[in-house]
Amino acid sequence: MSFVHLHVHSEFSLLDGMCRIKDLIATAQKYKAPAVALTDHGAMYGAFKFFIQAKDAGIKPIIGCELYKSSGKRTDKKEKKPYHQLVLAKNITGYKNLIKLVTSANLEGFYYKPRVDWELLEKYHEGLIATTSCLGGEVPSLILRSQFNKAEKTLLRYYELFGEDFYIELQRHPGLPELDQVNKKLIEYARTHGIPMVATNDVHYLKKEDAYAQEILLCIQTQRAIFEKNRPMSMIDIPDYYFKTPEEMEALFHDVPEAIENTVTIAEKCNLEIPYGKLVLPNYDIPTDQTNETFLKKMVMDKKDRVKGFTDEEVIKRLEYELDIINNKGYAPYFLFIQDVVNWAKDNAIAVGPGRGSAAGSLVAYVLHITDVNPLEYKIPFERFLNPGRPTPPDIDIDFSDKRREEVIKYIAEKYGKEHVAQVITFGTMESKMAVRDVARALGMSYAQGDRIAKMIPTGKQGFKISIDRALKDSAPLKMAYATEEDVKKVIDIARKVESLPRHFSVHAAAVVISDKPLIEYVPLQRDNKEGRIITQYDMYSLDLNAVSENKAVGLIKADILGLRNLSILEEAIGYVKEFTGKVIDIHEVPLDDKKAFELIGKGETVGVFQLESSGMRRLARELKPTKFSDITAMVALYRPGPMDLIPQFIASKNSSQKLKYPHHNLKPILEESYGVIVYQEQCMEIANKIAGFTMVEADFLRMAMGKKKKKMMKEGKAKFLIGAVRKGYNKKFAKDLFAKIETFSAYGFNKPHSVSYAFIAYWTDI
């Protein structure tokens, strides 16, 4: 006999589950389970992650949810404690219906909890398996109230709706006499009406010894202390809600072996395959006689005159190269969508940034006014943005005035359909210090006690958090307190168990997703807590192909609509100029050789100037005294941990031709703008291309391997670099030394498009 857990709460039953998805799947593997289910409370936050990770582990994922069901209509605002209703998706139809149930529960039925009602179950039951659920289920609740006739009628109503996909759920947790009473009646109904039974354990944590930590987690959720009597949801006396072994479950249900067997029967019924890995693009209205590709090409060629200082032949050659890649990969609708949003904002006097990140490497983006950076002028390779050898789609981040960002999102929703657009959820986790403070408070300690322990944990560097385990090694005070103070040891031991669990959800600062069909075809939705905005229940790592490896994401296109305060300042300044002088300034077309602007920067008078206002940057400006735009770009790239060591060499080389040296005279065209110093990742790509004969596609892979420290790819890249350099007539020692420089630089090198984009905003602010 085998057994499959079908009632499981993960970390995404927020503050009510301790089963981390990775550990849950590993435990299922350990017990040789053929399948395992995920049935979080009222939401599907972890469903896609669970699906992917289980498939990768060779375990069948069963996607479900423990819904909250209203006793009346979902729109009624009366009951605070709805019933529980377990459902499992058999197939893609069931999965999509589950998404619709969860979405409707959140958008229409939310009252303390997201609630479905009988009307929704009737409408979206196809492809779903349902059970009578736990003690909180409708039928068990009626039995507990001794409403046996109503309980039986309700049971038969569910059975009529779901048919052979309806099961009477049995749970056995010692210490709950009312559960024995309910089970006795449920077994009686099963025998009378021929309804199959299924055994479950209401799993909230993986190991029996995690029960106390789970109780603390519930205290954190309800903002109560563990010593308080009559706390809601207390399970402290029943440490039984763990991931039991098949043998434990078989022993527990030895009198009803069919209930164990039916867990496997249900698992065999569930054969869900969620489509993923294919980019989902928004629909852009084009003339009926054109395709997205032909329309994009015509639009680009009609606007190519924006490129100044280069011959038509150079411009057309680069544009056709880029368009071939964009169109062959099917990305034309994405570029049409992005240019539409950016140009609408500009037409409506909303300040828009010059381009952020690698998108500045696209001449198509420049011609369409998506960016203000001409990649030909700044020698930025297209492959840095869109490598034809990489499967990941383009990713264009756009800065807008932070005061008017919501107008942009509203425009997208109105233009492409409100049902097609949503912002993206993100989850705040209990990092080490927060976990310690929360646990101390739940144990009944004062704020001062918890704060004292938390402050013994060192603060992380460069935005990285320090784990409790690492803190116990690095912090002598914490190590001493842990070894000598019983209360501290108790707090730390529990905090280690809950550390990194999701604590709450919020809205991603920038991400917006847009789809071709209504979003509920792909992802469950809900509202955020503060402003009622529609957000996805899957985070960006489940939605965005750029955020994960191997294309293991749903594939919805994500646009990062960022709000930037500096752009709001510029927007207001331009408005004041127009108001008082009548002069209209197009900030995107200002000259980049204004002497007064460079003089101000050279004096360090850059307080309030984007990226240049810190005391360190002002000091650098005074020492460097920039005289051209590329100097500002280099300042942005160099003033960070790592490349800061190159600043003295950069300044000396700029100010003295005698100190200006190149590793080889053939590198002068590449390093001339940065005075012989390697400053940008793109320069590494150009060096690999010029010295070792790499194609720009190969050079980009080398850059990526170095940046992400992929040892195998780096080793292969080095061998290819040395062979290529020698073949082109360079000395092997020189080639080795040069590769070593590139390798060292790549650990901290900044990308050029980002530097140029930031420099643009800094220059705009200063001018």
N, C-alpha and C positions, 0 to 999 in steps of 0.2 A: 504494500500500500504506500502511496505517496500523498503529499499534502502541499497545497499552495496557499500562501497568505493572501487573502482577498480584501482585508480591511486594515489598511496601513496609513498612518499619518507621518509625513516626513517633516523636515525642518520648515517646509512651506505651509504647514498649519501653524501660522505665526504665533510663537510663544506657547504653543500647545503640542509641539512635536520635536523630538530630539533625533530622529532618524535622518542623518545626513544621507543624501541620495547615493553618494559614492559608497558609503559604508553599508547602506541598506542592500545594495546590489552585491557587494562583497560577501555579506552574511548569507544572502540567498544562494550564492555560489558555494559557499562553505557547506551549506546543508543540502547541496545538490538538488535544489528546487528547480523544476522545469520552467517555472514562471513566478512572477510576483506582481502584485497590484499596488497602485498608488491611489489613495482615496482621501485627499486632504479636505479639510473643512471648507465648504462653500466656495472654493477657488481652485484654479488649475495652474498656479504659479510655477510649479516645478514639473509639470507634465511632459513638456518637450525635452527638457534636460534628462529626465528619467527615461523617456523613450529611447533617446540616443545612447545613453550610457548602458542601459540594459541590453540593447541590441549588440553593442560593442562587446559586452561581456558574455554573449551567447545565451542570455536569459530572455524569455518572452516577456515583454512589458505589457501589463494590463492597465490601461488608463481609465480611471474612474474618479468619483468625487462623492464625498458625503455631503449631499445637498441639505439645505435647510428648507423645510416645507411648511407653508402656512396652513393653519387649520381652516382658513377661509380664503378670501381673495388676496393675492400678493400685494395689491395696492392698499389693503386695509392697514391702518396705523394703530393697531391695538396690542397685539401680542408681542411680548418681549422674548419669549422662549418658544420658538417654532420647533416642530418635529425634525428629526434627522431622517434622511432618505439616501441610502447607498445605491449608486448606479455604476455600472461598468460598461465600457464601450466594446462591442463585439467586433466592429469593423469601422470603415471610414464614415459610413452613414451614421453610426452610433456616435463616433467621435465628433462629427459636425453638429449632431443634435445635442451632445453634451456641451459643446461650446455655446450653443444657442441658449440652453437652459441656464448655464452659469452667467452668461451675459445678461439675459433677461432678469435673472434673480438680482443682479447688481444694479442694473439701470432702471428697472421698473419696480422691483420688490424689496428694495433695501429699507429696512427698519430695524436698527440695531444689528441685524444680520441680513445677508443677501438671501431672499426667499423666493422659491418657486411655489406654484399652486397646482391644483389638479388640472386646470385648464392647460398649463404649460406641459405637464406630463403627458396629457392626451395628445397634444400637438407634436411633441418631440420625443416620443418613446421609441420610435423605430430604431433598431440596431443597438438597443440598450438592454442590459440585464439589470433587474432590480431585486432587492431583498427587503425583508421586514426591518432590517437594520438593527441597531443596538437597543438598549433600554429606552433611548430617546426617540426611537421610531414611533410612527403613529399607532400601529397595532399593539406593540408592547406597552405603550403609554396607556392605551384604553384598557388593556388587561390589568395593569397596575391599579387603575381606578375602578376595577370590577365591572366595567361596562362590556360584558362578554358578548352580548348580541351585536352591539355596534362594532366591536373588535372583529367579530367573524364576518360581518357584512363588509367592513372596510377591507379585510384580507381578500375576500372574494372579488371585490372591485379591482384591486391591484392584479389579482390572478387573471381576471377577464381581460385587462388591458395588456399585460405583458405575456400572458400565456405561458408557454414552456420556458420562457426566460425570466420567470418569477420564482424566487426561492424564499423559504422560511429560514431566517438566519438565527443560528444558535450560538450563544457565547457562554462560557463558563469561567467566572472569576470568583475564587473563594472569598468569603466574607461578604457576599451580596445575596442575602436570603431572598430578596425580591426577584433576583435574576432566576433563581431556581423555580420560583412560582410562575414566572412568565414562560420559562422554557417548558414547563410541564404542560401548560395550556397550548403553546405553539406546537409541540409534538402531537398533542391531541388533534389539533386542527390539520396538521400535515397528514396524519393517518386517515382522518375522516374524509378529506377532500383530495387526497392523492397529490398534494403539493410537495415537491422535493425540498429536502432540508440541506443546509450547508453550514459547516462549522467555520467560525472565524475567531480570531483573537483581536481585540481592539488595540492594535499595536501603536504605541506612542514613543517607544524607545527600544533600543536594540538589546541591551543587557539588563538582567534583573537588578544588578547593582546601580543602575542609572535611575531607579525609581525616585530616590530622594532629590536628585538634581532636576528631574521632571517636575516634582512638586514645587521646587524653588522657581522653576520657569513659569509655572502657573501663578505663583505669587507675584512674579514680576509683571505678568500680563494683567492681573487684577489689582495690582498696586496694594497688596496686602502683605502682612508678615506671617511667617509660617506658624507662629505660636497662637495666632488668632483663632478662636473657636468659630464654628459655623462658616468657615471660609467657603466661597463658591468653588465648585469643581475639585474639592479635596479628594485625593486618591492615596493619601499617605499610608493608610492602613492596609492597602491592597497593592503590594508591589508586583502586580501580575500582568501589566500591560506591555510586556516586552515581546520580542520576536522569538517565539517559542520554536523548538525543534520539531520536526515532523513526529518524532517519537513521543514528545510531550503532548502534542495535540491528539495523536492516536489514543494515548492512554486516557486523556481527558474525556474523549467521546467514544469510549470502547463500547458503550451500549447502543450507540447509533452510528455504526461504521459507515453507513451510506452518506452521512453528513461530511465525513472526511473524503470519501470517494468523489463526491460532487464538487469538491474544490478543483479536482483535476478535470472533471467534466466541463466546468465553467471555463477553466483555463484553455481547454481544447476548443471551446466555442469562440474564444476571443482571438482573432487573427488580424489585428489592426496594423496597417501600414500607412504611416503618415507621409505624404509627399514632402520632400525637402530638397534643398541644394540647388534649386532652379530659381533664378532671379525673377521676381514678380514686379513688373513695371507698370506705372500708371498710364492711363489712356490719355493721349494728347490729341486734341482735335486737329486733323489735317484735311486738306481737300481730298475728295473721293478719288480723284485721278492720280493721287500720289501715295507713296509709301512713307513710313517714318524716315527711312534712309534717304530717299530722293529729296524729301522735303528739307531734311537737315542739311544735306549737301548744298541745295539751292540757297538756303538761308545763310550758310557760311560763306559761300562764294559771293553772294550779293554784298556781304559786309567786310570782305577782305581788305578794303581800302583803309581800314582802321590801322593796319600795320604800316608804319612809316620807317624809312631808312633802309629798306631792303628791296631787292628787285622783285618784280612779279614772279619771276621764275623760282626764286628762293621761297617766297611765300606760298605759292601754289603747290610746290613740291612737298613742303612740310604739311600743309593742310590736307592734301590728298593722302599722304602717308597716315596721318592721324585718323582721317575719316574712314579709310579702309579698315583700320583696326576697330574703331568704334562701331562701324556698321556691321562688320563681319561677326562681331561678338554680340550683336543685338542690343547695343546700348544707346541707340539713337533716341528712343523715347525718354531716356533719363536726361540726356543733354537738352532736349526740347523742354522738358519739365523745369529743369534748373534755370535755364535762361529765361523762361517765362516768369518765374518767381522773382528772380533778381531784377529783371527789367521792369516788372510791375512796381517793385519797391522804388527803383530809381525814378520812374515816371511819377511816383506819388511823393517825391521829395523825402523819402526815407533814406537815411544814411546807410550805405552798404560798404563793407570792407573791400579791400583790393583783391581779396582771394586769400585763402588760408591753406597752408600745407602744399602737398604735391600737385594739386590742381593747377597751380601756377606754371606747371610744365607743359600745359596744353595750349597750343596756338588757337585751336578751335574755341576753347573757353575764353580766350582773350578777344577773339574776333566777335564772339557772341555777347561780349560785355559781361560775362560771368566773372571774369577776373580783370584786373588792370595791369597785370604783369605780362609783358611781351617776352616769351621764353627765348626768342631768337636774340633779343638784345642782352638778356642776362645769361645766355648759354645754359639753359635748363633743359635737359633731355626729356622728351615725352615719356620714355620708358620708366622714368622715376614715378610717374603718375599712373600710367596704364601699360604695364608690361604684357605684351601679347602672349608671353609664355606662362603667365600666372592666371589661375582661374578666377581670382577674386574680382568683383566688379569695381567700377570707379567709385570714389568716395569724395564728394565735394562738400566741404564745410563752408558755411557762409556766415559772416558777421553782419549783424544789423544793429541799428540804434536800439539800446535795451528798452527805451521808453515806448518803442513802436513795434517791438518783436511780435506782440500778440496780434497786431494788425496783419502781419505777414501770414501768420498761422491761420487767421480767419479767412484771408484771401484764398489760401490753398484749400481750405475746407469748402468754401463756397464754389470755387472753380472746379474742383475735382470730386466734389460730393462729400457731405458730412459723414456718410457711412463708410467712406473710403479712407478717412484720415483720422489719426489719433496720435497723441503723444505717448511716450514710452515709459513704462514703469522702471523703477530702480529700487533696490532693497538696501536699507541700512542694516548693518550687521553689528553684533555685540563684539566689538574689538576689546582688547585686553583690559584697558582701564575702565571702560563702560561696564564690561562684564563683572569686574570686581565691585564696582559701586552698586550695580543692580543686585548682585548676590548678597552683599553686606546688608543692604536695605531690606531684602526679603527675609534675611535671617533675624531681623529686628534690631540690627545695630544702628547707631546714630550715623548721621551724615559724616561727621568728623572722623569716625572710626573707619568707614569705608574710604573716605578721601585720603586718609593717611596711608592706607595700603596701596591705593591706586597710584599715589605720588611716588611710591618706591619703584614703579615700573618706568624705565627710561623712555623718554620721548624719541620716536623714530626720526630718521633723517630722510630728507628729500621726499617727504610724503609717505614713506613706508612705515607701517605700524610694526611694533615689536610684540611678538606673541608672549604669553605668560611663561611658556617653557623657556624661551630665549631670555626673558627677564630674570628668571631664576638662576640663570648662568651668569648674566652680565651685571646684575645688581646685588652687590654685597649686602646692603640693608635688607632687601627683600629676602635674600637667601637666609640671613640670620633670623629674621622674624618668622619665616616659614618653619625653621628648625626649632625655634624656642617658644613660639606663642601658638597655643592651641587654636584660638579664634582665627588667627591669620591663616593657619594651615587649612582650617575648614573652609574659609572663604575661597582660598586659592584652589583647593581641590575641586570644589563645585564649579568655580568660574572656568576652570580648564575644560570642563564638560560642556558648558554652554557657550564658550568663546567661539566667535565667528558665525553663530546661528543668526539667521535673519531676524531682526527685531521689529521692523516696520517697513512699509513701502512708502515711496514718494515718487515724484515725477522727475525724470531725467532732465537735466538742465537745458539740453539742446535738441535731443532726438525727436523727430516726427516721422511716422511711417505713412506711406501712401500706397494704395493697392489698386489693381484693375477692377476687382470685384469688391462688394462690401466686406469689410475686414473680418466679420464673423465667419466668413468662409475659411479663414486661416488661423484666427487667434481669438481667445476669449477677451472680453472688454469689461471695464468697470469705470467708476468715477474716482477721482482723487478726493482726499478728505477735505481739502481746503476750499478749492474754487469750483469743484464740480466738473472739472475737465474730463473728457473721455480719454482713458489711457488703456494700453494693452496690459494683459496679465503676464505675458512673456516679456522678459527683459531683452536688451539688445543682443545678448550673447545667444539667445535662442532665435532671434529674428534676423540679424544682420550677418550676411555672408562674410563681410569684412572683419567681423569681430571674432570669428572662430576659424579653426583650420579644417581642411578637408571638406569644405562646403556643408558642414553639418549644422545648418540653420534653416529656418522656414524659407527665407529668401525674400522677405518684404524689403522694398527699397527704403532706406533710411536717409533722411535729409537732416543734417545738423544745422538747425536754425539758432544761431548763437546771438545773445544780446551783449553788446559791448558798450560800456559807459562812455568811453572815449569818443565813440561815433555819435552818441547823443550830444556830447559837448560840441563836436564839429557841426552837427546838424543845427544846433541853436546858434552857433557863431555865424554860420552862413545865413541863417534867418535874420539875425541882427544886421548883418551887412546889407542885405536886401532891403530891410525895413528903413534903415537910416540913410542909405546912399542910392538905393534903387538898382544897385549892381547885383547881377546874378552870377554867382561863382559855381562853376562845375569842378568840384574837388578832384574828380577823376581825370581831369585834363590839365592840372596845374603843372608848370615846368619844374623839372627836378634839378635845376642848377641855380636856385636862388641864393645869392651870396650872403644876404642878411640871415637867412635861415641857418646856413652853415656857420656863420659867425656866432650866432646865439648858442648853437650846439657846442662849438669849440670853446666857449666861455663857461660851459657847464650850466647854462641857464635853461634847464630843461625840467624844472618842477612842473608836474602835471602833464608832461609829455609821455605818451604811451611807450613803455619799455625802457625809457631813458631817464626816469625820474629818481631812481634810487641814488643814494650817495655814492655808491661804487661806480655806477654808470656815469654819473656826472664827473667823477674824478677821471674815469677813462676818457671821457669826451675832451676834458681839458688837456690830457696828456697826448691824445691822438690828434686832436684838431682836424676833424674830417673835412675834406675838401670836395668830395664827390659822393654820390648816392651809395656807391658800393662800399664806402667806408662805414656808413651807418649800418648797412646789411651785415658787415663783418663784426661790428660791435655787438649786435644782437646775437650773433652766433657764438662769439668768443666768451662773452661774459656769463659763463656757467661753469659749474664744477667740472674739472677735466681740462677743457680747452683754455681755461684761464691761464694756465702755465705758458701758453703760446703768446699771450698778450705782449710781454716785453719784446719778443722777437719781431712781432708784427709791427709794433710802434717804431722800433729801431730801423727796420727795413723800409718803412714808409718815409721816415725822416732822413735817412742817409742812403744814398745809392751805393756807397762803399760796403754797407752791411747787407745789401740786397743780394741774395744768392739763390740759385735754383739748383735742385738736385741734378738736373741735366738740362742743357739748353733747349732740348725738345719739349720740355715741360713749361717753358716760358708762356706760351699761349694759354695754357690752362691755369697757371698760378700767378699770372701777371697782376690780375685785379686784386689779389690778396697778398701781394708783395713776397711771393715765394713760399708762403705758408699754406699748408693744406688746412682749409677752414670748413669746407662743405663735403657732405657725402657724395654729391654729384661730381666733385673734382676727382674723387677716388674712382668713380665710374669712368670718367674721361681718361684718366691715367691708364686704367686697365685696357681701355679701347686703343689708346695711342701707342702705348709701350708694348703691350702683350697681344694685341690683335683681337681682343674680345669684341664681340658684337655688343651693342648697348643693352640688348636683352640679357646676354650672359653677364655683363658687368653689373646689371641691376641685381641679378641673382647672387653674385659675389657680395655686393653691398648688404643684401638682406641676410646672407649667411653669417657675415661678420657681425652685423648689428644684433642678430639674435643668437650668436654664438653656437651655430650649428657646426659642430666639429667636423663631421664627415664632409659636408659641403665645403668648408673652409680648406680642408686638406686637399680635396680634389681641385679647388680653385687655385690654391697655391701652386700645385704641380703644373696646372695648365698655364698659369701666369709665367712661371719660370721658363717653361718650354717655349712659350710664345715670345717672350722677351729675347731669349737667346736666338731664336729663329729670325728675329728682326734685327739681329746684329748687336744687341746689348750685352755687356759683360755680365756673367752669372752672379758675381758678387754684388754688383750694382743692383741687379734684379732682386736678389734676396733682401738687400738692405731697404730697397724701395717698398717691397711687399711688407716688410716688417713695420715700416712707417705707416703704411695704409692700415695694417692690421691693428696697430696700437691706436691710431686715430679713430677707427670705426667704433671703438668701444664707447666713445662719447660724442662723436661727430653729429653736428646738427644738419638738417636738410636745408638746402638753399632756398627752395620756394617759400618755406616758412619764414626764413630770415628776411627775404625780400618783402614778403607781405607785411611783416611786423614793421620793417623799416619804412614802408609806405605810410602806415598809419602814424608812426612817429614823426615823419617828415610833414605830413598833412597837419598834424597837431601843432608842430613848431612853426610852420609857415603862416 
